[in-house]
Amino acid sequence: MVNVKRIKIGDHIGDSNEVLNIVGGAGKTGMGVVYICYHSRWDFIVALKSFQNRFLSSPEIIRSFKREALAWISLEKHPYIVNAISVDTFDERLFITMEYIPKDELGRNTLTHYLRYPISLKMALKWGIELCHAMEYAFSHGVSHHRDIKPDNIMITKEKTLKITDFGLAKLWDHTNFKLKNRNSPNKNLNNIKIFQSSKAGSIAGTPPWMAPEQFEGKSSVKSDIYSFGVVLYQMQNQGKYPFISSTIEGYEIEHKYTPLPNFNSKLFSIIKKCLRKKPKKRFSNFEEVRMELEGIYKNVIGESVPKIPDYLELHLNSQFWKGYSFQSLKMYDRAIDEYQKALEIDDFDIAVYINLGQVYTYKKKFDEAIGIINKGLTFSPKNISLLISLSDAYRYKGIILKDQALIDKSWRILERVYKANSEDLDTLSRVASYHINHSKDYNKATQCLEKYMSINPNISHPYHLFGLMYKRRGMVDEAIKWFSRAIKINPNLDSVYDNLGLLFFKKEMYDDATLMFQKALSIDSKNQDYHFNLSVAVNKRKIKRNDEILAGEFPSTLLELFERGDLEKALTFINRAITKNPHDSDLILNKGAILALLGKNKDALMYLNLALKNKPDFQLAIKIRELINQPFEKLNKKTLKIGNQNRTETETKRRVKELFQKALTDRAGGW
């Protein structure tokens, strides 16, 4: 039986699905996990979704889910719905095979990713209209209401087209035996937690921030989906903020049922307000009504015709390119090259293929192939900015690898031409800044480019990353840390930035912070050998520093603590460790002599005190302690003391040694 927790990258699910990447899992998603797989029989990348065992507790549940999911699968391909290909059981576990939506160059493929940035009214309208089309189409073809419309279930393609996913999965929640617990317990992760509980009316199911009031009572309908859509529209107009906020499930129920919608300035406010009416009968009746309202605003406010739904042929031209792009996004460059070459056999005028194929060859360090294919694309479109930038990249990286300044200069001449033609292009600005940081060392020009970039779009992490690199190169460690930290705040999934922060903290000898940064880098890219090496070095340095701190500034306080506790044996062990590090340190040798004296090992104590005085003849503390130890020995040698007096004299000696030693430990912050 396939165990979801144990499936790893490189494993096979069934006979045909090789796991390339894993998304979600325990603590990250509410229901299960998605495996990005290469389907060898179809020669295509797919997404396989599986579910936690609690949702698959009986054959009846699985059959019920399959029937509902088949309605999704049986839909003809629609531009605004993620294509569900099949529902299958592999090794007794249920999987649904779906269309894979690759991430864009900024790592985005869900609405959740886009909500980190401001979304324009035009884009919000476009995506809202597309979602309405998707819901209308699904309902008209027998798919029941969704029950979990939220940004994580709304995919966004590279072309900024919306595609809704997870149709039919609500049926999986019916008949589950999972009981809702701790409705009033605080939880910071409620946007990733679905709730389930059987009731007389039906199953309580959904994700609390987007649930309609009636869903908390086990009731749901298309109007519940309209309510959830209203929350999503609100978020698109408020940079991801929720209209209703709570830290508990019970709190969300109260918020959704009784708290008025906050006022805000937007052309969409009246539509959102109607979607979010507390009583279902006061909401829109269906998604067609919502769409008509949205299209009216699009025409009247945007002043453009509403975009048409693309037809089937428009959706499926040159699928080889999209295969290639999928492989490229997963860094499977050899397979991407194969698909792009097939795409050129179908249409050798497709500029996008030349751009991407050139990029892949550059990633593979096949610079001559990259330059050749990009130049071929330029014969069809000689002023194409993306092609010229790709050509500049190929020359630059080839020059860096070969240490050939002439190639780097050639790269700059191409880039300079592009910059003069379009100084507002963000890709161009970032590359010009990078050139000045890494090659010309003209930091003023680099700063100008990056400031211009941020003035155009301050919500992208890349210029902050480049500022960090610039200050790192200039040796301005604290300033570099500040800029890298800003980049992470915008996009917390930048492994190279975490690595750079780790290196900077390492330079500052802040090994705990360095270790944490390298661990975060590895959590994103676990196969990067540089990150593994950096982490191991940081961990070792952290151990050494901690030992050194104990043996330096922390030494007296630690020794004093052991001394005051009366734990002399442990104090002796502690000093012995220190002496192995610094065998000629007179201070440490004295410490050992004093502790041995307090343990009654006077002969050994004298040996170490004499050794300390040999290295440091004017060591007053060593002289005083030696005198105290020698005094009773001299009297004993003359046989002038009775046993009782001897014990009393030795006790007095220890008391005076202890006073001297304790005062020295208390007074000094370092050695003696």
N, C-alpha and C positions, 0 to 999 in steps of 0.2 A: 504493500500500500504506500502511495506517495505521501510523505509527511511534509506538510507545508513548511514547517519550521526548519526542515533539514535540506530542502532543495537549495542548491548552490548554483552560482554562475558556472556554466559549462556542463551541468547535468542535462539529461533529456527527460521531457515529460511526454509519455507515449513514445511512439517510434519516430516521429517526425519533428518534434519541437525541441530545439537546442536553446537552453536558457542563456540569453545575452545580458540581461539586466533584471533587477528585482526592485519593484516600487511598492512602498507601504509595508505592511506587516504589523506585528503586535505593537500596540501603543501608537501607531501612526495612522491606521485606518480603522474605520468602525466595523467593517465586515470581513475583510480578508486581505489578500495580497495580489498584486498583478505581476506576472512574469512576462517580460519582453523576450520573445523567442523568434529564432529563425526557423521557419517551416520549410524543411528541405524538399518536401514533395511539391509544395506550391512555389518554392523559390521566392519566398516573400517573408517580410517581418510582420508578426502579429502580436497582439497582447492577449495573454491568457489570464483570466481572473478566476481565482478560487476563493473558498470561503472557510471561515472558522468552523470547527467541528460542531459547535452548538447550533448552527443553522442547518446542519445536515443530519439531524438526529433520527430520521426515519425515512423509509422508502416513500411514504406518502408525501412527505414534504418535498423530496427531490422530484417526484412526479408532478406535483402541483407547480413547482418552480419551472420545470421543463416546459410544461404547457404554456405558461405565461411568457417565458423567454422565447419560445418558438414564434409567438406573435411579433416580437421584435425582430427575430431573425428572418421571418417571412416578409418583412417590409422590403419593397424594392428600394434600391439604393437612393438615399435622399441626401442632398448637399448639407443639411444641417443636423443630421443624425449620425452618430458613430455607427459604422456598419458592424452588426453582429453577424458572425459567419456561421457559428455552430455552437451547440451545447453538447459536450462530450463527457464521458466518464473515463478517466485514465487511472488504472490501478485503484478502482473503487472510490475515486474522488471526483467530484463534479467540477468541471471547468467550463467557462464560456470563452470562446475564441472571438476576438474583436479586432477591428481595424486599429492599427497602430498610428497614433498622431505624434510625429517627431517634434522635439522641442526646437524652438528657433535659436538664433545665434546668442540670445541672452538667457537661454535655458528655460523658456516659457512655453507651456502648452495647455495650461488651464486658466480659467478666469481668475482663480485665486492668485496666480502669478501677476496678472495685470492689475489687480486691485491694490498692489503696492504703489502704483503710480496713478496720477490723475487720469481719468478717462473723459474724453471730450463728449459733449452732448451728441455730436454726430455719430461717434462710435457707439455710445450707449444706445442710441436709437437703432442703429444698424444691427447690433447684437440682439437687442430686444425684439426687433421684427423677425430676425432669423429664428430665435427661440420660439416665438409664437407660431411661425410656419411649421417648425419641427413638431410642436405639440399638436397642432391641428391635424397634421398629416398622420401622426401616430394614432390619435384617437379615432380618426376616420378609418383606420385600418385595423381596428380591434385591439389596440394596446390600451390597457387600463391606465388610470391615473398613476403618476410617477411616485409621489409621496416623499421624494428626497431631492427636490430641485435645490441646488446650492452650487457655489462657485467651483468646488472640487469635481462636480459632475458635469461641468460645462467646459468642454475642450475648445481651445482656440488654435487654429492651424497657423502655419507660417505665413499664409496669405491673409491672416486676420479674419478668417471665417469661423463662425461659431458652430460647434457640433455638440449636441447633448448626448450623454451616455447613461448607462445603467437603467435603461427601460426594462420594466418587468421584474426588477430585482425586489420590488416591494412585496411581491407574493411570497418571497422566501421568508418574510417576517411572519406571515400568517402561520398559525399552528405551532410556533416555537414554544418551547417550555421555559425559555429564559424569563426570569422574573426581575422586574425593575426594583432596584435596591437603592437606599440612601438618596431619595429624591431631594432632600434638603442638605446634602453634604456638599461643601464647596469643591469645585473641580475647575482648574484653569484650562482644561483641554476639551470643553464641551463642544467645540466646533468640529471635533474629530470623533465624538461619541454618539452613536445611534442608541436610541432607547427602545426597548421592546417589552410589551406586557400584554397578556391576553385580557380582554374585557368582554362584557356581554355584547357591546356594540361592535367589537372587532378588535384588531391588534393595535396597540399604541405603538406607533413606529415613526421614526424620523430623526432629524438632527436638531436639537433644541433651538439654536438661533434662527432657524428657518421654518419652524413648525407653526402651522395655523392653530388657533386656539382650540378648534374642535379635535385636532389630532391628539391632544393630550387626554381626550375622552374616548379614544378609539374610533373616531369617526373621520372619514376622509372622502374626498371627491375631487373632481376637476377644479372646484373652487378652492380646495386646499392647495393645489398646485399653483393656482393664480396668486394666492397669498404668499407662498414661498417665492414666486417670481417677483412679487412686489418688494420683498426683502432684498433680493438680488439687485433689482433696479435701484433701490435706495443706496446700496453699497456702491454701485457704479457711479452714482452722483455725489458720493461722500467719501471717496478714496478708501473704500473697504470698511468703513465704520458700520456698526450694527444700529438699527433703529431702537432695538430693545436689548438691554444688557443685564446679565445676571451671572453669578458664579455657581448657581445650583439649578437643577432641573425644575424643582418646585418654583424657584424664583422666575425662571423663564416662562413657566405656565402663567404665573400671575402677571408678568410683563405683557405677554401676548394677549391675555384676556382683558386686561383693565387699563394699561398705560396708554395714554394718547400718543399718536405719532408725533415726533418732534417736527416743528416747522423748519423748513430750509428753503433757500432760494434756488429754484430749478423749474424749467419749463415742464418737467415731468412730474412735478409735485402732485398735481390733481390726479394723474393716472395712478401714481404710487399710493396715494391716499385711498383711492377706491379699491385697489388691490388688497390693501391692508385693513379693510373694514373688519371689525370684530365678528360680525354676524355674516355667515356665508351668503345669505340671500341679498345682502347689500353690495356684494362684490360684482365684478363683471361675470356674465353668465358663462363665457367661454373665452378661449384664447383668440378667436377671430375678432371678438369685440375689442380686446386689448390691442391687437395688431392694428385695427382700423384707427384707433386713437393715436397710436405711435406714428403711423404713416401720415396722418394729418399734420402732426407736429413736424415731421421730417420735411414735408412739402412746404409748409408755411414758414417755418423758422430757418431751416437749412437752405431752402430755396432751390432744391434739386429734386429730380424725379427719384422715386423710391427704387433702389436697386432690384432688378429682376432676379428671380430664382434661376440659377444656371441649369441648363438642361443636362441630360445624361452624357452626351458627347463631350460637352465642355468640361465635365467632371473627370473624364477618363482619358484625355489626350496624353500620350507619352507617359504611361504609367511606369516605364523603365526609369524615367527621371526621378520619380518619387521613391522608387525602390532604392535608387542610388543615394538619394538624400537621406532616407531612413538609415541605411548602412553608415553613411558619413556621420550622421548625428550620434551614432553608437560607436564611432571611432573604429569601425570595421572597414578600413580603407581599401583593402584588396577587393572586397565584394562591391564596394561603392564604385570602384574603377570599372569593374565588369559591367555593372548596370548602366553607368554613364556612357560607356562605349556602345552598348546596345541602343541606348537612347539616340546617339548620334547616327546610328545606322537607320533609325526610323526618320529622324529629322535633323540633318546636319546644319540647319540654320538656327537651332535652339541655343540662344546666347547663354541662357541660364546653365546649360550643361557645360559649356566651355568654361564658365566662371567657376563652377563647383569642381569640375574635373581638374582644373588648374590648381585649385586650393588643395585638393586631395593629394595630387602629385607633390606639392610643396610640403605637406605634412609628412609625406613618405620620404622626403629628401631626394626625390627624383626631379631635380631642378630643371634639367634639360627637357624632360618630357613636359613639365609644367610650362616652361617658356614656349615650347613648340605649340602646345594645344591652345594656350592663351593668344599667341600671335595669330593662329588660325581664326580664332573667334574675332580678333580685331580686324581681320580682312572684311568681315561682314558688318562690324559695328566699330569703326576706328575711334570713336569718341566715347565709348561706353566707360563710365567711371569705374564700375565694379571690375571690369576686365583690366583696366589700367592699374588699378590698385593691386589686383592679384598678380599682375606682371611685376610691379614694383616689389611686392613681397617675395616673389621667387628669386629675383636678382639679389635682394637684400640678404635673405637667409643663405643663399649660395655663397655670397661674399663673406658672411660671418663664418660659415663652416670652413671655407677655403682660406680665410684670412686674406681676402683679396679686396683691397680698398677700391680698386677700379670698378668692381661689380657693385659695391655699396654706393659709390658715386653715381653709377648709372641708375640704380634704384631711386636715388634722390632726384635725379633729373626728371624721371617719369612722374614721381610724386609731386614735384614742384609744379610741373605743368598742370596736373590735375587740380592742385590747390589754387592756382591762379584762375582756373576756369570755374571752380565752384568751392569757394572758401567757407561755405555754410554746411558742407557735407560732413557729418559726424565721423564717418569712417576715415575720411581724409584728414580731418583735424587730429584725430587720435594718432594716426600714423606719422604726421608731420611732427607732432609733439614727441613721439617715440624716437624719431630720427634725431631730433635736437638733444634729447636726454642721453641717448646711447652713443651717438656718433659725433655730432658737431659740438656737443657740450655747451650749446647756446641756451642756457636755462631760462633766460628772459623770453626768448621766442617760444620755448616750450610752455612757459607759464601763460603767455598770451593765448596760445592755441587752446590750452586746457580751460582757461577762464572763459573763452568764447564758447567752447563746447558746453560748459555748465550753464552759461547764460541761455543757450538754446534749449537744453534739457538738463535740469539739475538732479533729476531722479534716476540717472543711470550711474552705475558704480565705476565704470571704466575710467573716467578722468580722475577720480579720487585714487584709484589704483595707480595710475601713471604718476600722479603727484607723489604718492608714497615711494615709487621707484626712483623718482628724481631726487627726493631728499635722502633716500638711502644711498644713492650713488654719490651724493655730495657729502656723505658722512654725518648728516644731521639726523641722528637716530630718533630723538624725541619727536621731531616734526614728521618724520616718516611714519612713526607709529600712529600719530594722530590721523594722518590721511588714510592709512591702511584701515584703521578702525572705522573711519567714516564709510569706506567702501563696503566693509562687512555689514555695517548697519543697514545699508541699502540692499545688499544682496548677501545673505549669510551663507551662501553655497559656493564661495570662491576659495577653493583649496589652495591655489597659489598664493593668495593673500594671507591666509593663515600661516603658510610656510614662511613667507617673508616676515610676518610678525614674530614667528618663532625664532628666526635668525636674528632679528633685532633685539628681542628680549635676551637671547643667548649672549649677544655682544655686551649687553648691560649686566651680564651675570645674574639675570633674573630667571633662573633655571626652572622654577615652578611654572612661571608664565610661559616660558618657551615650550616646556613639555606639553602643557595644555593646548597650545596652538598647533603643535605638530600632531597631537592626537586628533584635533578637529580636522586638520588637513587629510589625515588618513581615513577619517570617518566618511569623507567624500570620495577619495580616491585611494582605496585600500591596497592597490597594486603598485603604487608609486614607490620605487626603491629608494629614491632620494629622501622621501618623507620618513621611511622606516629608518634609514641611516641617521637622519637628523634627530629623530626621536630617541634612538638608542644613545647617541652622544649626549643629548640633553639630560636624559635620565641618569647616566653615569656622572655627569658633571654635578647634577643636583645632589647625588649621594656624597660626592667628594666635598662639595661646598658645605653640606650639613656637618660633615665630620670636621672640616676646617673651622666652621663657626663654633663648634663645641670646643675645639682645641685652641681657639683664639679668644674672641670677645666673650663668648658664652662660657669659657672654661671656668673662671673663678666662681661664677654664680651657680653653675651646675655642681661643681665640687663642693661649694658651700652648702648647697641643698642636701647633698648626700652626707656631708659632715654633720650638719645640724640634726639630721634624722638618726645619726649614730650608725649609719650603714658604711662602716669603714672598709669592709671587704669589697663592697661594690665600688667605693671610692678608689681603692687600690687597683681594681680591675680597670677602672676608668683612666687612671694615671698611666698604667702599663700600656693601654692602647695609644695614649698620647705620646709616650716615649718611643714606641715603635715608629712613629711618624718623625719624631725629632729626638734622636738618641743622644745628642750632645747639648740639649737645652738644660742649662743649670737650674732654671726655675722648676722645670718638671722633675729633675733629679732631687731637688730639695723637697718638693711635694711628696715624693715617694718616701724620702727619709723621714719626714714628719709623720706620715700615716703609719709607717712601720713602727715608729716610736710609740704612737698611741695604741698600736696593737700589741705592744710589749716585746717586739722583736728588735731589741736595742742594738745588738751586734750588727744586724743587717742595716738598721737605721743609720748607725755611725758610718758604715761603709759608703752609703749614698750621700750622707752629709759631707764626708771628706772628699768624695768625688765632686760634689757641687762646689766646694771651696777650692779644689784644685783648679777648676775652670774659672772660678770667680773668687779670688782670695779675700776680698773685702765684703763678702756677702754677710751682712750683719745678722740677718735672721737665721742663717745657717749656723753662724758662730754661737748665737744665744741658745738655739735648740741643742747644739752639740754639748755646750757647757752643762745644760740641765741634765742631759743624759749621762754625761761623764761623772757628775757629782756623786750620785749614789754608788756607781761602780767603784770609785776610788775608796769610799767608806767601806764598802763590802770587802774590798781587797785587804783592807787593814784589819778586818774582823772586829771592828769596834761596835757593830750594831747587832742587836738582837733581831730575831725573825720579825717580831711585831713592828719594830722600828723600820726594818727594811721595807716591809709592805707599805707602811705609812709614807716612807720617803719616796717610793716608786709611785704611789698614788698622787702625791704632791707634785712629782715631776710631770706626770701625765697631765695634771690639771693645768700647770703652768705652760707646758708645750701647747696644750689645747687653746689656752687663752691667746698665746702669741700667734698661733697658726690661724685661728678664727678671725682675729683682728686684721691680720694680713689679707686674708681672703675677702673680708668685708671692705677693706680700704681700697684694694686695687681692682681695676677694671680689666687688667691684662695679666701678664706674668709678673715676676717679682722685680 
